[in-house]
Amino acid sequence: MIGKLDQIIERSLRKLAEDSHVRSWCAKEHDWVNYFAHRYLLGECSPRGPLREPGQIGIEVSVPQPPGYEKQSVSRDLVIWPTCGDTCFDVNWKARNHPLAILE
């Protein structure tokens, strides 16, 4: 599954790099993240792949920090979760659930 997700991300990033719209685009990081997710990643959703539905994609969402860090979670630009609507928090608000991919 991770190999297929890597292929989706690589293919989407290549399309972004070839996108004539962004070659002279004046945009900040969050604009790029949103454009990439909506223009390219959403189109890769397929019921037969690791990215099955748009609800697996998170923009500016929390992910767990490694043990020993002061904060239990940190925000990341773009995350792909295993299932729709996932977050890093369990029912006790502990950051324990990990995404399939983090794009920063």
N, CA, C and O atoms as CSV, one atom per row, in Angstrom:
chain,resi,resn,atom,element,x,y,z
A,1,MET,N,N,0.819,-1.198,0.000
A,1,MET,CA,C,0.000,0.000,0.000
A,1,MET,C,C,0.865,1.265,0.000
A,1,MET,O,O,0.561,2.222,-0.713
A,2,ILE,N,N,1.941,1.274,0.797
A,2,ILE,CA,C,2.784,2.464,0.869
A,2,ILE,C,C,3.448,2.733,-0.481
A,2,ILE,O,O,3.590,3.891,-0.875
A,3,GLY,N,N,3.852,1.693,-1.188
A,3,GLY,CA,C,4.437,1.874,-2.513
A,3,GLY,C,C,3.470,2.543,-3.473
A,3,GLY,O,O,3.864,3.409,-4.254
A,4,LYS,N,N,2.211,2.146,-3.418
A,4,LYS,CA,C,1.193,2.758,-4.281
A,4,LYS,C,C,0.952,4.211,-3.891
A,4,LYS,O,O,0.759,5.066,-4.756
A,5,LEU,N,N,0.963,4.489,-2.590
A,5,LEU,CA,C,0.787,5.865,-2.128
A,5,LEU,C,C,1.976,6.722,-2.562
A,5,LEU,O,O,1.795,7.867,-2.977
A,6,ASP,N,N,3.180,6.181,-2.469
A,6,ASP,CA,C,4.362,6.894,-2.955
A,6,ASP,C,C,4.221,7.246,-4.437
A,6,ASP,O,O,4.578,8.349,-4.850
A,7,GLN,N,N,3.705,6.320,-5.226
A,7,GLN,CA,C,3.508,6.562,-6.658
A,7,GLN,C,C,2.495,7.682,-6.888
A,7,GLN,O,O,2.693,8.535,-7.753
A,8,ILE,N,N,1.417,7.676,-6.116
A,8,ILE,CA,C,0.396,8.726,-6.230
A,8,ILE,C,C,1.006,10.084,-5.917
A,8,ILE,O,O,0.794,11.049,-6.652
A,9,ILE,N,N,1.758,10.161,-4.834
A,9,ILE,CA,C,2.367,11.434,-4.436
A,9,ILE,C,C,3.376,11.896,-5.465
A,9,ILE,O,O,3.386,13.068,-5.841
A,10,GLU,N,N,4.227,10.987,-5.928
A,10,GLU,CA,C,5.225,11.354,-6.933
A,10,GLU,C,C,4.567,11.818,-8.228
A,10,GLU,O,O,4.972,12.827,-8.805
A,11,ARG,N,N,3.560,11.091,-8.682
A,11,ARG,CA,C,2.846,11.466,-9.913
A,11,ARG,C,C,2.196,12.845,-9.758
A,11,ARG,O,O,2.255,13.668,-10.672
A,12,SER,N,N,1.590,13.089,-8.621
A,12,SER,CA,C,0.922,14.372,-8.367
A,12,SER,C,C,1.924,15.521,-8.301
A,12,SER,O,O,1.664,16.606,-8.821
A,13,LEU,N,N,3.069,15.284,-7.661
A,13,LEU,CA,C,4.103,16.323,-7.589
A,13,LEU,C,C,4.681,16.627,-8.970
A,13,LEU,O,O,4.981,17.782,-9.275
A,14,ARG,N,N,4.839,15.599,-9.808
A,14,ARG,CA,C,5.315,15.824,-11.176
A,14,ARG,C,C,4.320,16.682,-11.963
A,14,ARG,O,O,4.714,17.578,-12.709
A,15,LYS,N,N,3.039,16.400,-11.788
A,15,LYS,CA,C,2.014,17.205,-12.472
A,15,LYS,C,C,2.056,18.647,-11.983
A,15,LYS,O,O,1.912,19.579,-12.773
A,16,LEU,N,N,2.252,18.828,-10.688
A,16,LEU,CA,C,2.357,20.187,-10.148
A,16,LEU,C,C,3.565,20.908,-10.753
A,16,LEU,O,O,3.467,22.076,-11.128
A,17,ALA,N,N,4.690,20.219,-10.847
A,17,ALA,CA,C,5.903,20.822,-11.407
A,17,ALA,C,C,5.723,21.213,-12.870
A,17,ALA,O,O,6.355,22.159,-13.341
A,18,GLU,N,N,4.865,20.489,-13.594
A,18,GLU,CA,C,4.621,20.771,-15.010
A,18,GLU,C,C,3.473,21.756,-15.230
A,18,GLU,O,O,3.213,22.158,-16.363
A,19,ASP,N,N,2.804,22.138,-14.183
A,19,ASP,CA,C,1.628,23.004,-14.257
A,19,ASP,C,C,2.036,24.420,-14.668
A,19,ASP,O,O,2.734,25.103,-13.919
A,20,SER,N,N,1.609,24.860,-15.843
A,20,SER,CA,C,1.989,26.192,-16.337
A,20,SER,C,C,1.411,27.313,-15.472
A,20,SER,O,O,1.969,28.410,-15.433
A,21,HIS,N,N,0.324,27.057,-14.794
A,21,HIS,CA,C,-0.288,28.076,-13.929
A,21,HIS,C,C,0.652,28.499,-12.794
A,21,HIS,O,O,0.713,29.679,-12.450
A,22,VAL,N,N,1.371,27.559,-12.223
A,22,VAL,CA,C,2.188,27.879,-11.051
A,22,VAL,C,C,3.603,28.342,-11.395
A,22,VAL,O,O,4.352,28.753,-10.508
A,23,ARG,N,N,3.965,28.279,-12.642
A,23,ARG,CA,C,5.336,28.675,-13.009
A,23,ARG,C,C,5.624,30.138,-12.710
A,23,ARG,O,O,6.759,30.488,-12.387
A,24,SER,N,N,4.634,30.984,-12.811
A,24,SER,CA,C,4.837,32.405,-12.492
A,24,SER,C,C,3.875,32.852,-11.391
A,24,SER,O,O,3.519,34.028,-11.305
A,25,TRP,N,N,3.471,31.929,-10.576
A,25,TRP,CA,C,2.478,32.159,-9.535
A,25,TRP,C,C,3.098,32.844,-8.336
A,25,TRP,O,O,4.169,32.443,-7.879
A,26,CYS,N,N,2.450,33.858,-7.824
A,26,CYS,CA,C,2.862,34.523,-6.580
A,26,CYS,C,C,1.947,33.995,-5.485
A,26,CYS,O,O,0.805,34.438,-5.360
A,27,ALA,N,N,2.436,33.063,-4.703
A,27,ALA,CA,C,1.605,32.424,-3.685
A,27,ALA,C,C,2.464,32.018,-2.496
A,27,ALA,O,O,3.663,31.768,-2.624
A,28,LYS,N,N,1.824,31.961,-1.348
A,28,LYS,CA,C,2.502,31.530,-0.130
A,28,LYS,C,C,2.364,30.024,0.036
A,28,LYS,O,O,1.610,29.377,-0.690
A,29,GLU,N,N,3.099,29.470,0.996
A,29,GLU,CA,C,3.144,28.020,1.193
A,29,GLU,C,C,1.759,27.400,1.337
A,29,GLU,O,O,1.478,26.376,0.715
A,30,HIS,N,N,0.890,28.000,2.144
A,30,HIS,CA,C,-0.440,27.411,2.334
A,30,HIS,C,C,-1.253,27.434,1.046
A,30,HIS,O,O,-2.108,26.573,0.842
A,31,ASP,N,N,-0.999,28.407,0.174
A,31,ASP,CA,C,-1.670,28.435,-1.124
A,31,ASP,C,C,-1.220,27.259,-1.990
A,31,ASP,O,O,-2.036,26.622,-2.655
A,32,TRP,N,N,0.084,26.978,-1.978
A,32,TRP,CA,C,0.624,25.845,-2.731
A,32,TRP,C,C,0.050,24.531,-2.228
A,32,TRP,O,O,-0.344,23.672,-3.017
A,33,VAL,N,N,0.005,24.379,-0.907
A,33,VAL,CA,C,-0.515,23.142,-0.311
A,33,VAL,C,C,-1.966,22.930,-0.724
A,33,VAL,O,O,-2.338,21.828,-1.129
A,34,ASN,N,N,-2.784,23.965,-0.628
A,34,ASN,CA,C,-4.190,23.860,-0.999
A,34,ASN,C,C,-4.361,23.564,-2.485
A,34,ASN,O,O,-5.164,22.709,-2.859
A,35,TYR,N,N,-3.619,24.254,-3.325
A,35,TYR,CA,C,-3.709,24.027,-4.760
A,35,TYR,C,C,-3.319,22.591,-5.104
A,35,TYR,O,O,-4.017,21.918,-5.863
A,36,PHE,N,N,-2.212,22.131,-4.550
A,36,PHE,CA,C,-1.740,20.771,-4.797
A,36,PHE,C,C,-2.777,19.738,-4.373
A,36,PHE,O,O,-3.092,18.817,-5.127
A,37,ALA,N,N,-3.303,19.896,-3.167
A,37,ALA,CA,C,-4.276,18.924,-2.653
A,37,ALA,C,C,-5.539,18.901,-3.499
A,37,ALA,O,O,-6.025,17.832,-3.869
A,38,HIS,N,N,-6.066,20.073,-3.803
A,38,HIS,CA,C,-7.343,20.134,-4.521
A,38,HIS,C,C,-7.197,19.865,-6.019
A,38,HIS,O,O,-8.073,19.250,-6.628
A,39,ARG,N,N,-6.120,20.311,-6.598
A,39,ARG,CA,C,-5.949,20.158,-8.045
A,39,ARG,C,C,-5.434,18.768,-8.425
A,39,ARG,O,O,-5.828,18.222,-9.456
A,40,TYR,N,N,-4.549,18.192,-7.593
A,40,TYR,CA,C,-3.893,16.950,-7.996
A,40,TYR,C,C,-4.202,15.744,-7.110
A,40,TYR,O,O,-4.489,14.669,-7.636
A,41,LEU,N,N,-4.154,15.884,-5.807
A,41,LEU,CA,C,-4.396,14.717,-4.956
A,41,LEU,C,C,-5.843,14.242,-5.010
A,41,LEU,O,O,-6.091,13.037,-5.041
A,42,LEU,N,N,-6.791,15.155,-5.023
A,42,LEU,CA,C,-8.195,14.738,-5.076
A,42,LEU,C,C,-8.493,13.889,-6.298
A,42,LEU,O,O,-9.292,12.955,-6.238
A,43,GLY,N,N,-7.852,14.217,-7.393
A,43,GLY,CA,C,-8.050,13.453,-8.628
A,43,GLY,C,C,-7.478,12.047,-8.566
A,43,GLY,O,O,-7.782,11.220,-9.425
A,44,GLU,N,N,-6.662,11.766,-7.576
A,44,GLU,CA,C,-6.051,10.440,-7.417
A,44,GLU,C,C,-6.890,9.515,-6.527
A,44,GLU,O,O,-6.555,8.342,-6.366
A,45,CYS,N,N,-7.961,10.032,-5.959
A,45,CYS,CA,C,-8.808,9.195,-5.102
A,45,CYS,C,C,-9.453,8.091,-5.937
A,45,CYS,O,O,-10.000,8.340,-7.012
A,46,SER,N,N,-9.376,6.862,-5.416
A,46,SER,CA,C,-9.939,5.711,-6.100
A,46,SER,C,C,-10.328,4.662,-5.065
A,46,SER,O,O,-9.556,4.394,-4.144
A,47,PRO,N,N,-11.508,4.066,-5.197
A,47,PRO,CA,C,-11.931,3.062,-4.212
A,47,PRO,C,C,-10.992,1.859,-4.122
A,47,PRO,O,O,-11.035,1.116,-3.142
A,48,ARG,N,N,-10.150,1.661,-5.129
A,48,ARG,CA,C,-9.242,0.515,-5.144
A,48,ARG,C,C,-7.821,0.852,-4.693
A,48,ARG,O,O,-6.957,-0.025,-4.702
A,49,GLY,N,N,-7.558,2.095,-4.299
A,49,GLY,CA,C,-6.202,2.477,-3.929
A,49,GLY,C,C,-6.079,2.882,-2.472
A,49,GLY,O,O,-7.060,2.843,-1.730
A,50,PRO,N,N,-4.889,3.269,-2.058
A,50,PRO,CA,C,-4.676,3.691,-0.674
A,50,PRO,C,C,-5.325,5.045,-0.358
A,50,PRO,O,O,-5.642,5.334,0.795
A,51,LEU,N,N,-5.515,5.866,-1.392
A,51,LEU,CA,C,-6.209,7.143,-1.238
A,51,LEU,C,C,-7.608,6.960,-1.825
A,51,LEU,O,O,-7.853,7.236,-2.999
A,52,ARG,N,N,-8.512,6.487,-0.975
A,52,ARG,CA,C,-9.845,6.098,-1.447
A,52,ARG,C,C,-10.819,7.261,-1.536
A,52,ARG,O,O,-11.681,7.289,-2.414
A,53,GLU,N,N,-10.680,8.233,-0.617
A,53,GLU,CA,C,-11.640,9.338,-0.628
A,53,GLU,C,C,-11.017,10.628,-0.110
A,53,GLU,O,O,-10.037,10.584,0.633
A,54,PRO,N,N,-11.570,11.771,-0.490
A,54,PRO,CA,C,-11.009,13.068,-0.112
A,54,PRO,C,C,-10.873,13.284,1.395
A,54,PRO,O,O,-9.988,14.017,1.836
A,55,GLY,N,N,-11.735,12.656,2.184
A,55,GLY,CA,C,-11.686,12.820,3.634
A,55,GLY,C,C,-10.446,12.246,4.290
A,55,GLY,O,O,-10.250,12.432,5.491
A,56,GLN,N,N,-9.604,11.555,3.538
A,56,GLN,CA,C,-8.326,11.070,4.060
A,56,GLN,C,C,-7.248,12.146,4.024
A,56,GLN,O,O,-6.210,12.011,4.672
A,57,ILE,N,N,-7.489,13.201,3.276
A,57,ILE,CA,C,-6.498,14.262,3.102
A,57,ILE,C,C,-6.752,15.339,4.150
A,57,ILE,O,O,-7.860,15.865,4.261
A,58,GLY,N,N,-5.713,15.658,4.916
A,58,GLY,CA,C,-5.805,16.718,5.914
A,58,GLY,C,C,-4.811,17.818,5.597
A,58,GLY,O,O,-3.662,17.544,5.251
A,59,ILE,N,N,-5.252,19.063,5.714
A,59,ILE,CA,C,-4.383,20.215,5.494
A,59,ILE,C,C,-4.259,20.948,6.820
A,59,ILE,O,O,-5.262,21.296,7.443
A,60,GLU,N,N,-3.009,21.183,7.251
A,60,GLU,CA,C,-2.725,21.835,8.536
A,60,GLU,C,C,-3.387,21.079,9.682
A,60,GLU,O,O,-4.182,21.648,10.430
A,61,VAL,N,N,-3.062,19.810,9.816
A,61,VAL,CA,C,-3.626,18.983,10.880
A,61,VAL,C,C,-2.513,18.473,11.799
A,61,VAL,O,O,-1.338,18.468,11.434
A,62,SER,N,N,-2.908,18.051,12.984
A,62,SER,CA,C,-1.959,17.565,13.985
A,62,SER,C,C,-1.546,16.130,13.710
A,62,SER,O,O,-2.338,15.309,13.248
A,63,VAL,N,N,-0.277,15.850,14.007
A,63,VAL,CA,C,0.268,14.495,13.979
A,63,VAL,C,C,1.063,14.307,15.267
A,63,VAL,O,O,1.534,15.283,15.851
A,64,PRO,N,N,1.216,13.057,15.717
A,64,PRO,CA,C,1.965,12.823,16.951
A,64,PRO,C,C,3.444,13.198,16.813
A,64,PRO,O,O,4.053,13.019,15.758
A,65,GLN,N,N,3.992,13.716,17.891
A,65,GLN,CA,C,5.423,13.946,17.990
A,65,GLN,C,C,6.090,12.672,18.505
A,65,GLN,O,O,5.436,11.869,19.169
A,66,PRO,N,N,7.355,12.474,18.218
A,66,PRO,CA,C,8.065,11.327,18.805
A,66,PRO,C,C,8.127,11.459,20.331
A,66,PRO,O,O,8.029,12.566,20.860
A,67,PRO,N,N,8.286,10.354,21.029
A,67,PRO,CA,C,8.394,10.404,22.494
A,67,PRO,C,C,9.527,11.324,22.943
A,67,PRO,O,O,10.575,11.402,22.302
A,68,GLY,N,N,9.299,12.006,24.037
A,68,GLY,CA,C,10.320,12.883,24.598
A,68,GLY,C,C,10.188,14.344,24.217
A,68,GLY,O,O,10.882,15.191,24.780
A,69,TYR,N,N,9.316,14.657,23.277
A,69,TYR,CA,C,9.099,16.053,22.907
A,69,TYR,C,C,8.144,16.712,23.894
A,69,TYR,O,O,7.304,16.046,24.500
A,70,GLU,N,N,8.282,18.025,24.049
A,70,GLU,CA,C,7.441,18.762,24.998
A,70,GLU,C,C,5.965,18.678,24.616
A,70,GLU,O,O,5.121,18.385,25.463
A,71,LYS,N,N,5.652,18.934,23.354
A,71,LYS,CA,C,4.269,18.843,22.869
A,71,LYS,C,C,4.003,17.434,22.367
A,71,LYS,O,O,4.886,16.791,21.800
A,72,GLN,N,N,2.785,16.959,22.578
A,72,GLN,CA,C,2.461,15.614,22.105
A,72,GLN,C,C,2.125,15.576,20.619
A,72,GLN,O,O,2.176,14.515,19.998
A,73,SER,N,N,1.778,16.737,20.041
A,73,SER,CA,C,1.453,16.775,18.614
A,73,SER,C,C,1.970,18.076,18.011
A,73,SER,O,O,2.270,19.042,18.712
A,74,VAL,N,N,2.061,18.061,16.690
A,74,VAL,CA,C,2.510,19.220,15.934
A,74,VAL,C,C,1.705,19.269,14.637
A,74,VAL,O,O,1.274,18.232,14.131
A,75,SER,N,N,1.508,20.452,14.109
A,75,SER,CA,C,0.738,20.627,12.879
A,75,SER,C,C,1.638,20.398,11.665
A,75,SER,O,O,2.791,20.828,11.646
A,76,ARG,N,N,1.098,19.717,10.655
A,76,ARG,CA,C,1.806,19.467,9.399
A,76,ARG,C,C,0.987,19.984,8.226
A,76,ARG,O,O,-0.240,20.050,8.285
A,77,ASP,N,N,1.693,20.349,7.154
A,77,ASP,CA,C,1.048,20.959,5.988
A,77,ASP,C,C,-0.016,20.072,5.357
A,77,ASP,O,O,-1.157,20.495,5.174
A,78,LEU,N,N,0.357,18.851,5.028
A,78,LEU,CA,C,-0.564,17.962,4.332
A,78,LEU,C,C,-0.337,16.537,4.822
A,78,LEU,O,O,0.794,16.057,4.885
A,79,VAL,N,N,-1.427,15.879,5.162
A,79,VAL,CA,C,-1.360,14.538,5.738
A,79,VAL,C,C,-2.355,13.647,5.010
A,79,VAL,O,O,-3.435,14.098,4.630
A,80,ILE,N,N,-1.994,12.394,4.819
A,80,ILE,CA,C,-2.925,11.406,4.281
A,80,ILE,C,C,-3.133,10.349,5.356
A,80,ILE,O,O,-2.196,9.678,5.788
A,81,TRP,N,N,-4.392,10.221,5.776
A,81,TRP,CA,C,-4.764,9.292,6.845
A,81,TRP,C,C,-5.165,7.938,6.264
A,81,TRP,O,O,-5.538,7.849,5.094
A,82,PRO,N,N,-5.089,6.890,7.074
A,82,PRO,CA,C,-5.506,5.562,6.599
A,82,PRO,C,C,-6.989,5.486,6.222
A,82,PRO,O,O,-7.353,4.803,5.264
A,83,THR,N,N,-7.847,6.191,6.978
A,83,THR,CA,C,-9.276,6.180,6.675
A,83,THR,C,C,-9.852,7.587,6.773
A,83,THR,O,O,-9.265,8.475,7.391
A,84,CYS,N,N,-10.984,7.766,6.166
A,84,CYS,CA,C,-11.664,9.059,6.117
A,84,CYS,C,C,-11.951,9.587,7.526
A,84,CYS,O,O,-12.469,8.861,8.374
A,85,GLY,N,N,-11.616,10.833,7.762
A,85,GLY,CA,C,-11.945,11.498,9.020
A,85,GLY,C,C,-11.023,11.191,10.182
A,85,GLY,O,O,-11.296,11.608,11.308
A,86,ASP,N,N,-9.944,10.474,9.940
A,86,ASP,CA,C,-9.004,10.184,11.025
A,86,ASP,C,C,-8.360,11.450,11.551
A,86,ASP,O,O,-8.234,12.444,10.835
A,87,THR,N,N,-7.953,11.405,12.815
A,87,THR,CA,C,-7.115,12.429,13.434
A,87,THR,C,C,-6.046,11.703,14.235
A,87,THR,O,O,-6.084,10.480,14.366
A,88,CYS,N,N,-5.105,12.448,14.762
A,88,CYS,CA,C,-4.035,11.810,15.532
A,88,CYS,C,C,-4.472,11.470,16.958
A,88,CYS,O,O,-3.771,10.741,17.659
A,89,PHE,N,N,-5.612,11.986,17.390
A,89,PHE,CA,C,-6.019,11.838,18.784
A,89,PHE,C,C,-6.905,10.621,19.022
A,89,PHE,O,O,-7.779,10.300,18.216
A,90,ASP,N,N,-6.659,9.952,20.146
A,90,ASP,CA,C,-7.533,8.853,20.547
A,90,ASP,C,C,-8.673,9.415,21.413
A,90,ASP,O,O,-8.789,10.632,21.558
A,91,VAL,N,N,-9.504,8.551,21.982
A,91,VAL,CA,C,-10.664,9.003,22.765
A,91,VAL,C,C,-10.265,9.732,24.044
A,91,VAL,O,O,-11.093,10.420,24.642
A,92,ASN,N,N,-9.009,9.592,24.475
A,92,ASN,CA,C,-8.511,10.280,25.667
A,92,ASN,C,C,-7.681,11.515,25.317
A,92,ASN,O,O,-6.961,12.049,26.161
A,93,TRP,N,N,-7.787,11.955,24.083
A,93,TRP,CA,C,-7.068,13.119,23.576
A,93,TRP,C,C,-5.550,12.948,23.645
A,93,TRP,O,O,-4.823,13.919,23.853
A,94,LYS,N,N,-5.085,11.737,23.475
A,94,LYS,CA,C,-3.657,11.460,23.368
A,94,LYS,C,C,-3.316,11.317,21.888
A,94,LYS,O,O,-4.018,10.633,21.143
A,95,ALA,N,N,-2.244,11.961,21.476
A,95,ALA,CA,C,-1.821,11.909,20.069
A,95,ALA,C,C,-1.133,10.575,19.802
A,95,ALA,O,O,0.068,10.429,20.031
A,96,ARG,N,N,-1.902,9.604,19.316
A,96,ARG,CA,C,-1.368,8.256,19.125
A,96,ARG,C,C,-1.570,7.696,17.717
A,96,ARG,O,O,-0.900,6.738,17.332
A,97,ASN,N,N,-2.467,8.270,16.964
A,97,ASN,CA,C,-2.781,7.747,15.633
A,97,ASN,C,C,-1.865,8.402,14.598
A,97,ASN,O,O,-1.724,9.624,14.559
A,98,HIS,N,N,-1.253,7.575,13.772
A,98,HIS,CA,C,-0.290,8.077,12.785
A,98,HIS,C,C,-0.870,8.030,11.375
A,98,HIS,O,O,-1.599,7.101,11.030
A,99,PRO,N,N,-0.544,9.036,10.560
A,99,PRO,CA,C,-0.998,9.051,9.168
A,99,PRO,C,C,-0.178,8.100,8.310
A,99,PRO,O,O,0.873,7.609,8.721
A,100,LEU,N,N,-0.688,7.854,7.108
A,100,LEU,CA,C,0.063,7.074,6.123
A,100,LEU,C,C,1.218,7.885,5.552
A,100,LEU,O,O,2.286,7.345,5.263
A,101,ALA,N,N,0.994,9.194,5.392
A,101,ALA,CA,C,2.007,10.061,4.783
A,101,ALA,C,C,1.902,11.473,5.336
A,101,ALA,O,O,0.817,11.948,5.671
A,102,ILE,N,N,3.037,12.127,5.426
A,102,ILE,CA,C,3.118,13.536,5.803
A,102,ILE,C,C,3.896,14.234,4.696
A,102,ILE,O,O,5.016,13.841,4.370
A,103,LEU,N,N,3.294,15.273,4.120
A,103,LEU,CA,C,3.993,16.087,3.118
A,103,LEU,C,C,4.201,17.455,3.723
A,103,LEU,O,O,3.241,18.131,4.095
A,104,GLU,N,N,5.427,17.858,3.821
A,104,GLU,CA,C,5.772,19.111,4.493
A,104,GLU,C,C,6.524,19.988,3.525
A,104,GLU,O,O,6.916,21.101,3.878
